[in-house]
Amino acid sequence: MSWCVWDDLLPEPQRVTSSSQSVSKGFLLPPVLRLWCSDEVSRATAVAVVESVDRLRTARDISWELCRNREEAHLVIDQGGRAAPVQPGGYRLEVVSRGITLTGVDRDGVAAGLATVFQALLYNRFRCQGEDMLPLPPVVIEDWPAHSWRGFMFDLARHFFPLESLYRFLDLLWLLRFSRFQLHLTDDQGWRIPLEEYPELTDSGAWRDDGTSDQKLYGGAYSHQDLRDLDEAAALRGITIVPEIDLPGHASAVITAYPELGCSGIAPGVETRWGIFESVLCPSRPETGRFIESVFGEVSRLFQGPYVHVGGDEVMTRAWHDCPNCRNEAFRRGIAVDDLYQVLVRSMAEAVLAAGKRPLVWDEASRLDLPRETIVVNWREPEFARAALEGGYQIVLAPQSRRVYLDHKHLDSPLEAGRLGAATVRETSSFEPCSYLGATDSSSGRNILGGQAQLWTEGISWHSQAEYMAVVRLAAASQGLWKGVPGTSRWNEDFQDRLEAMRRVLFSCGVNVYAGPFS
């Protein structure tokens, strides 16, 4: 059986109708691919994704240009055309001998359809190995995402990564049709986003001892313009940036910069160790309320997407028990000292809502009385996700137990990089949000927005390491997030062939992919 480029696409499209015509009747890529776009939004998206291809490719270059005349185009891009599927983020792709027509239901659909087109071109270039390219076989693809939330979280606090790294991941997320890019911007080990009212957050909170005998400082922060540009680049690729400010715990960097925000008023120092620490915002201080309102208001205004993650995980409350003012505040409110956690997390969620955005929290906060607009991100056992659904919250599934923690080893081997256990590529590929919870009724399904993979960086300090740990497993996870196929029926020869094809092509593009066995 001859090779067909459409058999390698990952994630697999929902519906592929191959033509009975021979491959020779397909579309042969010209020396310069001419693109025509029906509107300025599609035009901007096309320019953006071609930039992604430029960054991904090596010698297998794909030349292109925009043209003003539809009849002269090889690739026609039409946003909002009637031929597109009705589902948000959907697209229709038709390939015939004279060219390619892409119809997207919206900007996200155009971006997803272009990912399919350029993925096919990259595969074609790779298979031909410098010889004349094969024609793209005639085909009609009708495609749409099963889940709106197809996310990847990148921890930028434990280790700081340059902008080039973020753009590189953005390109890969677009190619794999992910829709959310969560930036974990703050933690005990560093604060990476500048805020006008609190300049010390990055002047001092972004830096720590590098752990060497030279006692150099390690760290860094992004400028507002850096983050705005990244945000716009993501939007053009159908991806929403989700900034995360992880409070009220994980606050060593915050309290080092502004000691008055902690119970003791003493700067603990930006952490050089990994783990869970006692540093936590003081709920009894008026400065804390002003800080929360200012920080989450400014972060909400900086990004165009509708979401801001406020953290809420792993909060240690001993400092509150030791603080007379916190004990008095709890007594005044008629609550237990530990319940001051509710006060802080609710105030953070309300600050985000006041700025016109939706708050997200880690699932420890799902037991609280929070605004119903809050989205719960489940990282612990599935019972916490079910409890959040029963509480009326929408949820995103990001469970450590379902092998979407990409800092884990690829294999249970002392020769493999990683920490806290193993998550094989095969195990990661089995993740599909609804089947993970056994959701069968429509109301539960509607409130499961999708899923997300996490890359925590305690043990990852360079971009090449991050690619090695994340990329192949992101490709494996993309199938369940986009197509919605239950994991038990997915690990077959066809899927493994698609995954291997993606791995080989990305390696040819200079991506540092994991090259070992899938299980």
KAFENLIN-V274050 format. One line per field, one symbol per residue. ss: DSSP state (2 for helix, 1 for strand, 0 for the rest). psi: psi as a letter, one per 40 degrees, with the letter a starting at -180 (. if undefined). burial: b if it has 24 or more other C-alpha atoms within 12 Angstrom, else e. Layout:
ss: ???
psi: ???
burial: ???
This chain:
ss: 000022220000001111000022201000001111100222222222222222220000000111000222001111100000000000111111001111110022222222222222222222220000000100111110000011111110000000222222222222200001111101100110100000022220001110000000111001022222222222220001111111100002222220222100000000000000000010000222222222222222220000111110000002222202222222222000222222222222222222000111112222200000001111000222222222000111100222001000100000000000010022222000222220000222222111111110000000222222222222222222220000222000222222222222222200000000000
psi: hiihdeeehhihidhhhiieiideeahhhidhhhhhieidddddddddddddddddibegihiiiiiehddeidhhhhheieeiiehheiihhhhadeahhhhidadddddddddddddddddddddefeihiiihihihhhiihdhdhgihhhheddihhidddddddddddddefiehghhgeiadeihehihdegdeddddeeiiheeieefiiiaiiiiddddddddddddeefhhhhihhhieafeddddddgdeeideehheihieiiahiehiiheehdddddddddddddddddieieihhebeifhheddddehdddddddddefiiddedddddddddddddddeeihiiiiedeeeigiieehhhhheaidddddddddeeiiihhfhdefffheeiidigieeiiiifaigidddddehhddddefhdidddddehdaiiihgifdeheidddddddddddddddddddddfhiddedgiddddddddddddddddeehgiheaid.
burial: eeebbbbbbbbbbbbbebeeeebeebbbbbeebbbbbbeebbbbbbbbbbbbbebbbeebbbebebeeeeeebbbbbbbbbebbbeebbbbbbbbbbbbbbbbbbbbbbbbbbbbbbbbbbbbbbbbeeeeebbbbbbbbbbbbbbbbbbbbbbbbbbbbbbbebbbbbbbbbbbbbbbbbbbbbbbbbbbbbbbeebebbbbbbbbbeeeeeeeeebbbbbeeeebbebbbbbbbbbbbbbbbbbbbbbbbbbbbbbbbbbbbeebbbbbbeeeebbbbbbbbbeebbebbbbbbbbbbbbbbbbbbbbbbbbbbbbbbbebeebbebbeeeeeebbbbbbbbbbbbbbbbbbbebbbbbbbbbbbbbbbbbbbbbbbbebebbbbbbebbbbbbbbbbbbbbbbbbbbbeeeebbbbeebbbbbbbbbbbbbbbbeeeeeebbebbbbbbbbbbbbbbbebebbbbbbbbbbbbbbbbbbbbbbbeebbeeebbbbbbbbbbbbbbbebbbbbeebe
